[in-house]
Amino acid sequence: MDPKFRPLFVVDIQLHPPQMQARTPLGERKLVPVAGGSFEGARLRGKVLGGASADWALTRHDGVLVLDVRLTLETDDGERVLMRYGGLRHGPADVLARVARGEPVDPASYYFRTTPTFEAPLGKYDWLNRLLAIGIGERMKEGPRYTVFEIL
């Protein structure tokens, strides 16, 4: 049985500079607060709340960036939804150097995937609590953009 997917939304995230950077036994850890953002899809849209969202990113010794993110989404009708995701980003060193400089880079030239889950209040958006999703990322100058798909 082949998996099937349905577009959920595209989310653009703006980041603040890292609040913390430290070498750890696992690699280079960064705490990156989220400044804000927006998301839009056929069934929901709204904004990403800064101040209530952050990425505890880890660059492992093998160069792979491991994401550990919690975002607070606010729908256009005022509901708040927690979006959690882990993920991986890696690719050729020259491509990742361009990404780090904020240059436009073809997202097909590196691997950037996430696994979002949601915690929504009971009501209009509680269907989010019962799905798994995948996100395909690309790094924009202001922050990441994820195209998120519901796994059917």
Buried (B, 14 or more C-beta within 10 A) or exposed (E): EEEEEEEBBBBBBBBBEBEEEEEEEEBBBBBBBBBBBBBEBEBBBBBBBBEBBBBBBBBEEEEBBBBBBBBBBBBEEEBBBBBBBEBBBBBEEEBBEBBEEEEEBEBEBBBBBBBBBBEBEEEEBBEBEEBEBBBBBBBBEBBBBBBBBBEE
